[in-house]
């Protein structure tokens, strides 16, 4: 039988709401030529200029703190928004520097990118992030080793469990807080004709279908006592129509008094202090 984690205060499961602030980087990583395509760049810019405020309001009106994974590049261009998030008491974590596919870089290049990410976050909002999430491309074992060497205490990048666990990272360890594509809004709703995303077209997802997926997954995590991690990009769920999906998901999560809602940093610290 699968081990059931023990959560604070006898809670039945844990739930973390995480926000990936990709801004324009999602599209630039898809095709660097997007730098010359203001229409395509505007899809990501919308998340920072309009969607982010709605995400923050949804969280704060419910007394929830989120974990905001931020690329260093975004800190350098949207510093005011990132400082505001930190001042509101949300957790700031690293999403690399520029949405790189880490698997395409040497060990030395990966270290340089993560160091650059740390420097940008520190200079932007005076925060030393505890957590790292790999951008949407692949990562390597070396990526996690470097993250641990640089002082990150947790990663939230892999898909191999529904519970926090300790993973060997070179000569040390790092806590992994797993994620799953099912619980990320961007793959459901991101769309563009050129460059084509998705490549085969044929999507934006039904709103009710997406919400049903997220709630069903949460209900399963609660039933089995696991750790539910939701990912949102404000460009996806920060629109006037889709913010209601995000709000309904949050309302469903907090309707149960046996759910521990926490940041990823809080989950890592609790797990580290109480692992058996």
Short mmCIF file of the C-alpha atoms (twelve columns), coordinates in Angstrom:
data_MODEL
# 
_entry.id   MODEL 
# 
loop_
_atom_site.group_PDB 
_atom_site.id 
_atom_site.type_symbol 
_atom_site.label_atom_id 
_atom_site.label_alt_id 
_atom_site.label_comp_id 
_atom_site.label_asym_id 
_atom_site.label_seq_id 
_atom_site.Cartn_x 
_atom_site.Cartn_y 
_atom_site.Cartn_z 
_atom_site.pdbx_PDB_model_num 
ATOM 1   C CA . UNK A 1   0.000   0.000  0.000   1 
ATOM 2   C CA . UNK A 2   1.285   3.483  -0.868  1 
ATOM 3   C CA . UNK A 3   2.615   5.439  2.102   1 
ATOM 4   C CA . UNK A 4   0.364   8.323  3.074   1 
ATOM 5   C CA . UNK A 5   2.232   11.447 4.127   1 
ATOM 6   C CA . UNK A 6   1.512   12.905 7.547   1 
ATOM 7   C CA . UNK A 7   0.497   16.549 7.239   1 
ATOM 8   C CA . UNK A 8   0.429   19.327 9.890   1 
ATOM 9   C CA . UNK A 9   -2.367  19.284 12.430  1 
ATOM 10  C CA . UNK A 10  -3.728  15.992 11.149  1 
ATOM 11  C CA . UNK A 11  -4.721  17.533 7.818   1 
ATOM 12  C CA . UNK A 12  -5.717  15.036 5.140   1 
ATOM 13  C CA . UNK A 13  -3.683  16.448 2.245   1 
ATOM 14  C CA . UNK A 14  -1.622  19.440 1.134   1 
ATOM 15  C CA . UNK A 15  -2.350  21.897 -1.675  1 
ATOM 16  C CA . UNK A 16  -0.011  24.474 -3.194  1 
ATOM 17  C CA . UNK A 17  -0.944  27.102 -5.780  1 
ATOM 18  C CA . UNK A 18  2.020   28.020 -7.947  1 
ATOM 19  C CA . UNK A 19  2.269   30.784 -10.549 1 
ATOM 20  C CA . UNK A 20  4.690   30.621 -13.487 1 
ATOM 21  C CA . UNK A 21  5.515   34.149 -14.627 1 
ATOM 22  C CA . UNK A 22  6.780   33.369 -18.123 1 
ATOM 23  C CA . UNK A 23  5.657   36.681 -19.648 1 
ATOM 24  C CA . UNK A 24  6.917   36.799 -23.273 1 
ATOM 25  C CA . UNK A 25  9.479   34.057 -22.681 1 
ATOM 26  C CA . UNK A 26  7.124   31.194 -23.529 1 
ATOM 27  C CA . UNK A 27  6.807   32.514 -27.085 1 
ATOM 28  C CA . UNK A 28  10.427  33.593 -27.464 1 
ATOM 29  C CA . UNK A 29  11.524  30.076 -26.494 1 
ATOM 30  C CA . UNK A 30  9.156   28.637 -29.077 1 
ATOM 31  C CA . UNK A 31  10.736  30.797 -31.792 1 
ATOM 32  C CA . UNK A 32  13.338  33.554 -31.225 1 
ATOM 33  C CA . UNK A 33  11.897  35.319 -34.270 1 
ATOM 34  C CA . UNK A 34  8.940   36.208 -32.041 1 
ATOM 35  C CA . UNK A 35  11.065  39.128 -30.874 1 
ATOM 36  C CA . UNK A 36  9.911   40.795 -34.099 1 
ATOM 37  C CA . UNK A 37  6.261   39.762 -33.657 1 
ATOM 38  C CA . UNK A 38  4.462   42.180 -31.321 1 
ATOM 39  C CA . UNK A 39  1.142   40.358 -31.662 1 
ATOM 40  C CA . UNK A 40  2.632   37.094 -30.435 1 
ATOM 41  C CA . UNK A 41  4.634   38.790 -27.674 1 
ATOM 42  C CA . UNK A 42  1.454   40.495 -26.504 1 
ATOM 43  C CA . UNK A 43  0.026   37.074 -25.561 1 
ATOM 44  C CA . UNK A 44  2.636   36.783 -22.829 1 
ATOM 45  C CA . UNK A 45  2.664   40.460 -21.929 1 
ATOM 46  C CA . UNK A 46  -1.042  40.261 -21.126 1 
ATOM 47  C CA . UNK A 47  -0.280  37.934 -18.233 1 
ATOM 48  C CA . UNK A 48  1.933   40.549 -16.601 1 
ATOM 49  C CA . UNK A 49  -0.050  43.704 -17.427 1 
ATOM 50  C CA . UNK A 50  -3.596  42.416 -16.827 1 
ATOM 51  C CA . UNK A 51  -3.821  38.786 -15.731 1 
ATOM 52  C CA . UNK A 52  -1.440  38.993 -12.768 1 
ATOM 53  C CA . UNK A 53  -3.613  41.434 -10.819 1 
ATOM 54  C CA . UNK A 54  -6.612  39.110 -11.119 1 
ATOM 55  C CA . UNK A 55  -4.574  36.111 -9.935  1 
ATOM 56  C CA . UNK A 56  -3.310  38.079 -6.924  1 
ATOM 57  C CA . UNK A 57  -6.812  39.284 -6.061  1 
ATOM 58  C CA . UNK A 58  -8.193  35.737 -6.272  1 
ATOM 59  C CA . UNK A 59  -5.517  34.434 -3.911  1 
ATOM 60  C CA . UNK A 60  -5.586  37.273 -1.424  1 
ATOM 61  C CA . UNK A 61  -9.354  37.550 -1.147  1 
ATOM 62  C CA . UNK A 62  -9.234  33.942 0.083   1 
ATOM 63  C CA . UNK A 63  -6.293  34.419 2.420   1 
ATOM 64  C CA . UNK A 64  -3.990  32.226 0.301   1 
ATOM 65  C CA . UNK A 65  -0.272  32.610 -0.341  1 
ATOM 66  C CA . UNK A 66  1.149   31.399 -3.633  1 
ATOM 67  C CA . UNK A 67  4.591   30.396 -4.847  1 
ATOM 68  C CA . UNK A 68  5.601   32.547 -7.824  1 
ATOM 69  C CA . UNK A 69  8.248   30.962 -10.048 1 
ATOM 70  C CA . UNK A 70  9.989   33.824 -11.828 1 
ATOM 71  C CA . UNK A 71  12.682  33.806 -14.545 1 
ATOM 72  C CA . UNK A 72  15.517  36.255 -13.966 1 
ATOM 73  C CA . UNK A 73  14.749  37.847 -17.347 1 
ATOM 74  C CA . UNK A 74  11.248  38.692 -16.122 1 
ATOM 75  C CA . UNK A 75  12.630  40.260 -12.913 1 
ATOM 76  C CA . UNK A 76  14.732  42.585 -15.053 1 
ATOM 77  C CA . UNK A 77  11.767  43.730 -17.150 1 
ATOM 78  C CA . UNK A 78  8.861   43.615 -14.712 1 
ATOM 79  C CA . UNK A 79  10.646  44.479 -11.496 1 
ATOM 80  C CA . UNK A 80  7.798   46.537 -10.064 1 
ATOM 81  C CA . UNK A 81  5.337   43.659 -10.308 1 
ATOM 82  C CA . UNK A 82  7.804   41.160 -8.794  1 
ATOM 83  C CA . UNK A 83  8.622   43.458 -5.871  1 
ATOM 84  C CA . UNK A 84  4.907   43.930 -5.262  1 
ATOM 85  C CA . UNK A 85  4.350   40.163 -5.159  1 
ATOM 86  C CA . UNK A 86  7.160   39.727 -2.623  1 
ATOM 87  C CA . UNK A 87  5.915   42.625 -0.475  1 
ATOM 88  C CA . UNK A 88  2.475   41.006 -0.337  1 
ATOM 89  C CA . UNK A 89  4.074   37.996 1.359   1 
ATOM 90  C CA . UNK A 90  3.995   35.487 -1.484  1 
ATOM 91  C CA . UNK A 91  6.959   33.179 -2.064  1 
ATOM 92  C CA . UNK A 92  9.356   34.042 -4.886  1 
ATOM 93  C CA . UNK A 93  11.165  31.091 -6.482  1 
ATOM 94  C CA . UNK A 94  13.328  30.654 -9.586  1 
ATOM 95  C CA . UNK A 95  12.140  29.616 -13.045 1 
ATOM 96  C CA . UNK A 96  15.640  29.745 -14.508 1 
ATOM 97  C CA . UNK A 97  16.839  32.821 -16.327 1 
ATOM 98  C CA . UNK A 98  15.284  32.954 -19.807 1 
ATOM 99  C CA . UNK A 99  13.034  29.873 -20.194 1 
ATOM 100 C CA . UNK A 100 15.992  27.819 -21.387 1 
ATOM 101 C CA . UNK A 101 15.866  24.143 -22.257 1 
ATOM 102 C CA . UNK A 102 18.529  23.248 -19.686 1 
ATOM 103 C CA . UNK A 103 19.286  19.904 -21.342 1 
ATOM 104 C CA . UNK A 104 20.846  21.764 -24.287 1 
ATOM 105 C CA . UNK A 105 23.504  23.457 -22.141 1 
ATOM 106 C CA . UNK A 106 26.783  22.290 -20.659 1 
ATOM 107 C CA . UNK A 107 27.199  22.005 -16.911 1 
ATOM 108 C CA . UNK A 108 29.112  25.287 -16.813 1 
ATOM 109 C CA . UNK A 109 26.462  27.062 -18.891 1 
ATOM 110 C CA . UNK A 110 23.677  25.741 -16.671 1 
ATOM 111 C CA . UNK A 111 25.478  26.977 -13.568 1 
ATOM 112 C CA . UNK A 112 25.913  30.378 -15.154 1 
ATOM 113 C CA . UNK A 113 22.215  30.618 -16.021 1 
ATOM 114 C CA . UNK A 114 21.096  29.627 -12.516 1 
ATOM 115 C CA . UNK A 115 23.568  32.043 -10.943 1 
ATOM 116 C CA . UNK A 116 22.235  34.768 -13.236 1 
ATOM 117 C CA . UNK A 117 18.690  33.890 -12.150 1 
ATOM 118 C CA . UNK A 118 19.608  34.133 -8.467  1 
ATOM 119 C CA . UNK A 119 21.347  37.461 -8.998  1 
ATOM 120 C CA . UNK A 120 18.383  38.956 -10.865 1 
ATOM 121 C CA . UNK A 121 15.893  37.883 -8.185  1 
ATOM 122 C CA . UNK A 122 18.072  39.185 -5.345  1 
ATOM 123 C CA . UNK A 123 18.617  42.533 -7.036  1 
ATOM 124 C CA . UNK A 124 14.946  42.863 -7.932  1 
ATOM 125 C CA . UNK A 125 13.236  42.097 -4.624  1 
ATOM 126 C CA . UNK A 126 15.962  41.276 -2.073  1 
ATOM 127 C CA . UNK A 127 14.892  37.621 -1.919  1 
ATOM 128 C CA . UNK A 128 17.141  34.567 -1.929  1 
ATOM 129 C CA . UNK A 129 14.827  31.915 -3.408  1 
ATOM 130 C CA . UNK A 130 14.588  28.493 -1.807  1 
ATOM 131 C CA . UNK A 131 12.934  26.811 -4.766  1 
ATOM 132 C CA . UNK A 132 13.697  26.082 -8.401  1 
ATOM 133 C CA . UNK A 133 11.427  24.923 -11.216 1 
ATOM 134 C CA . UNK A 134 12.880  23.937 -14.551 1 
ATOM 135 C CA . UNK A 135 11.477  25.897 -17.505 1 
ATOM 136 C CA . UNK A 136 9.189   24.010 -19.868 1 
ATOM 137 C CA . UNK A 137 12.052  22.344 -21.707 1 
ATOM 138 C CA . UNK A 138 13.982  19.371 -20.321 1 
ATOM 139 C CA . UNK A 139 16.522  19.382 -17.535 1 
ATOM 140 C CA . UNK A 140 19.373  17.012 -16.637 1 
ATOM 141 C CA . UNK A 141 20.627  15.354 -13.482 1 
ATOM 142 C CA . UNK A 142 23.322  18.027 -13.521 1 
ATOM 143 C CA . UNK A 143 20.647  20.734 -13.368 1 
ATOM 144 C CA . UNK A 144 19.423  19.439 -10.014 1 
ATOM 145 C CA . UNK A 145 22.977  18.977 -8.751  1 
ATOM 146 C CA . UNK A 146 23.827  22.576 -9.608  1 
ATOM 147 C CA . UNK A 147 20.594  23.829 -8.041  1 
ATOM 148 C CA . UNK A 148 21.453  22.055 -4.778  1 
ATOM 149 C CA . UNK A 149 25.049  23.334 -4.894  1 
ATOM 150 C CA . UNK A 150 23.760  26.894 -5.289  1 
ATOM 151 C CA . UNK A 151 21.620  26.578 -2.179  1 
ATOM 152 C CA . UNK A 152 18.193  25.717 -3.530  1 
ATOM 153 C CA . UNK A 153 16.458  23.477 -0.990  1 
ATOM 154 C CA . UNK A 154 13.762  22.164 -3.312  1 
ATOM 155 C CA . UNK A 155 12.864  21.585 -6.937  1 
ATOM 156 C CA . UNK A 156 9.342   21.434 -8.335  1 
ATOM 157 C CA . UNK A 157 10.125  20.088 -11.784 1 
ATOM 158 C CA . UNK A 158 9.543   16.328 -12.020 1 
ATOM 159 C CA . UNK A 159 6.450   14.195 -12.529 1 
ATOM 160 C CA . UNK A 160 7.293   10.949 -10.750 1 
ATOM 161 C CA . UNK A 161 5.200   11.110 -7.563  1 
ATOM 162 C CA . UNK A 162 2.332   12.885 -5.834  1 
ATOM 163 C CA . UNK A 163 4.283   13.423 -2.606  1 
ATOM 164 C CA . UNK A 164 7.403   15.365 -1.678  1 
ATOM 165 C CA . UNK A 165 10.520  13.212 -1.554  1 
ATOM 166 C CA . UNK A 166 14.269  13.536 -1.181  1 
ATOM 167 C CA . UNK A 167 16.312  13.094 -4.344  1 
ATOM 168 C CA . UNK A 168 20.060  12.577 -4.542  1 
ATOM 169 C CA . UNK A 169 21.759  15.501 -6.268  1 
ATOM 170 C CA . UNK A 170 25.472  14.864 -6.675  1 
ATOM 171 C CA . UNK A 171 27.097  14.857 -3.261  1 
ATOM 172 C CA . UNK A 172 24.022  16.269 -1.566  1 
ATOM 173 C CA . UNK A 173 20.222  16.016 -1.802  1 
ATOM 174 C CA . UNK A 174 17.322  18.178 -2.829  1 
ATOM 175 C CA . UNK A 175 13.619  17.875 -1.989  1 
ATOM 176 C CA . UNK A 176 11.387  17.345 -5.013  1 
ATOM 177 C CA . UNK A 177 7.783   18.604 -4.942  1 
ATOM 178 C CA . UNK A 178 6.348   16.925 -8.067  1 
ATOM 179 C CA . UNK A 179 4.041   18.513 -10.619 1 
ATOM 180 C CA . UNK A 180 1.761   17.150 -13.371 1 
ATOM 181 C CA . UNK A 181 0.711   18.555 -16.735 1 
ATOM 182 C CA . UNK A 182 -2.971  17.910 -15.878 1 
ATOM 183 C CA . UNK A 183 -2.771  20.656 -13.263 1 
ATOM 184 C CA . UNK A 184 -1.215  23.397 -15.428 1 
ATOM 185 C CA . UNK A 185 -3.547  25.780 -17.224 1 
ATOM 186 C CA . UNK A 186 -1.190  26.945 -19.996 1 
ATOM 187 C CA . UNK A 187 -1.227  23.684 -22.018 1 
ATOM 188 C CA . UNK A 188 -5.041  23.840 -22.034 1 
ATOM 189 C CA . UNK A 189 -5.361  27.417 -23.217 1 
ATOM 190 C CA . UNK A 190 -2.197  28.680 -24.952 1 
ATOM 191 C CA . UNK A 191 -2.870  29.198 -28.652 1 
ATOM 192 C CA . UNK A 192 -1.301  31.025 -31.588 1 
ATOM 193 C CA . UNK A 193 -1.462  30.672 -35.350 1 
ATOM 194 C CA . UNK A 194 2.158   31.587 -36.121 1 
ATOM 195 C CA . UNK A 195 4.335   30.285 -34.699 1 
ATOM 196 C CA . UNK A 196 1.754   27.546 -34.321 1 
ATOM 197 C CA . UNK A 197 0.988   26.448 -30.776 1 
ATOM 198 C CA . UNK A 198 -0.093  23.756 -30.379 1 
ATOM 199 C CA . UNK A 199 1.712   22.525 -33.461 1 
ATOM 200 C CA . UNK A 200 -1.352  20.652 -34.723 1 
ATOM 201 C CA . UNK A 201 -3.734  23.455 -33.673 1 
ATOM 202 C CA . UNK A 202 -7.247  22.369 -32.670 1 
ATOM 203 C CA . UNK A 203 -7.317  23.668 -29.078 1 
ATOM 204 C CA . UNK A 204 -8.441  25.950 -26.806 1 
ATOM 205 C CA . UNK A 205 -9.794  23.577 -24.157 1 
ATOM 206 C CA . UNK A 206 -13.390 23.675 -22.972 1 
ATOM 207 C CA . UNK A 207 -13.484 25.807 -19.826 1 
ATOM 208 C CA . UNK A 208 -15.690 23.413 -17.901 1 
ATOM 209 C CA . UNK A 209 -13.621 20.448 -19.057 1 
ATOM 210 C CA . UNK A 210 -10.425 22.003 -17.730 1 
ATOM 211 C CA . UNK A 211 -11.992 22.881 -14.367 1 
ATOM 212 C CA . UNK A 212 -13.404 19.372 -14.049 1 
ATOM 213 C CA . UNK A 213 -9.938  17.902 -14.651 1 
ATOM 214 C CA . UNK A 214 -8.332  20.103 -11.979 1 
ATOM 215 C CA . UNK A 215 -11.021 19.401 -9.391  1 
ATOM 216 C CA . UNK A 216 -11.014 15.653 -10.056 1 
ATOM 217 C CA . UNK A 217 -7.239  15.553 -9.599  1 
ATOM 218 C CA . UNK A 218 -7.464  17.534 -6.370  1 
ATOM 219 C CA . UNK A 219 -10.227 15.256 -5.068  1 
ATOM 220 C CA . UNK A 220 -8.017  12.241 -5.795  1 
ATOM 221 C CA . UNK A 221 -5.106  13.811 -3.917  1 
ATOM 222 C CA . UNK A 222 -7.357  14.524 -0.950  1 
ATOM 223 C CA . UNK A 223 -8.748  10.990 -0.984  1 
ATOM 224 C CA . UNK A 224 -5.270  9.453  -0.922  1 
ATOM 225 C CA . UNK A 225 -3.661  12.050 1.343   1 
ATOM 226 C CA . UNK A 226 -1.233  13.435 -1.238  1 
ATOM 227 C CA . UNK A 227 0.196   16.809 -2.295  1 
ATOM 228 C CA . UNK A 228 -1.750  18.732 -4.925  1 
ATOM 229 C CA . UNK A 229 0.318   21.292 -6.857  1 
ATOM 230 C CA . UNK A 230 -1.509  23.559 -9.291  1 
ATOM 231 C CA . UNK A 231 0.330   25.676 -11.854 1 
ATOM 232 C CA . UNK A 232 -1.116  28.798 -13.427 1 
ATOM 233 C CA . UNK A 233 0.249   31.300 -15.912 1 
ATOM 234 C CA . UNK A 234 -1.606  34.622 -15.607 1 
ATOM 235 C CA . UNK A 235 -1.780  34.798 -19.404 1 
ATOM 236 C CA . UNK A 236 -3.947  31.658 -19.289 1 
ATOM 237 C CA . UNK A 237 -6.161  32.029 -16.209 1 
ATOM 238 C CA . UNK A 238 -5.964  35.794 -15.722 1 
ATOM 239 C CA . UNK A 239 -8.488  36.683 -18.429 1 
ATOM 240 C CA . UNK A 240 -11.976 37.937 -17.464 1 
ATOM 241 C CA . UNK A 241 -13.556 34.639 -18.501 1 
ATOM 242 C CA . UNK A 242 -11.038 32.130 -17.191 1 
ATOM 243 C CA . UNK A 243 -10.347 33.793 -13.845 1 
ATOM 244 C CA . UNK A 244 -13.664 32.300 -12.733 1 
ATOM 245 C CA . UNK A 245 -12.247 28.810 -13.316 1 
ATOM 246 C CA . UNK A 246 -9.268  29.634 -11.111 1 
ATOM 247 C CA . UNK A 247 -11.555 31.088 -8.440  1 
ATOM 248 C CA . UNK A 248 -13.842 28.048 -8.509  1 
ATOM 249 C CA . UNK A 249 -10.845 25.748 -8.085  1 
ATOM 250 C CA . UNK A 250 -9.596  27.787 -5.113  1 
ATOM 251 C CA . UNK A 251 -13.075 27.799 -3.559  1 
ATOM 252 C CA . UNK A 252 -13.276 24.033 -3.927  1 
ATOM 253 C CA . UNK A 253 -9.887  23.540 -2.265  1 
ATOM 254 C CA . UNK A 254 -10.629 25.788 0.718   1 
ATOM 255 C CA . UNK A 255 -14.118 24.351 1.206   1 
ATOM 256 C CA . UNK A 256 -12.473 21.428 3.044   1 
ATOM 257 C CA . UNK A 257 -11.160 22.076 6.547   1 
ATOM 258 C CA . UNK A 258 -8.876  19.046 6.323   1 
ATOM 259 C CA . UNK A 259 -6.656  20.494 3.543   1 
ATOM 260 C CA . UNK A 260 -3.362  22.219 4.365   1 
ATOM 261 C CA . UNK A 261 -2.865  25.084 1.901   1 
ATOM 262 C CA . UNK A 262 0.786   26.112 1.828   1 
ATOM 263 C CA . UNK A 263 3.564   27.515 -0.304  1 
ATOM 264 C CA . UNK A 264 6.107   25.127 -1.776  1 
ATOM 265 C CA . UNK A 265 8.692   26.498 0.640   1 
ATOM 266 C CA . UNK A 266 6.460   25.676 3.605   1 
ATOM 267 C CA . UNK A 267 5.874   22.179 2.260   1 
ATOM 268 C CA . UNK A 268 9.613   21.631 1.816   1 
ATOM 269 C CA . UNK A 269 10.434  22.800 5.333   1 
ATOM 270 C CA . UNK A 270 7.697   20.675 6.902   1 
ATOM 271 C CA . UNK A 271 8.754   17.626 4.913   1 
ATOM 272 C CA . UNK A 272 12.422  18.103 5.794   1 
ATOM 273 C CA . UNK A 273 11.674  18.519 9.498   1 
ATOM 274 C CA . UNK A 274 9.281   15.568 9.700   1 
ATOM 275 C CA . UNK A 275 10.382  12.976 7.139   1 
ATOM 276 C CA . UNK A 276 10.687  9.451  8.446   1 
# 
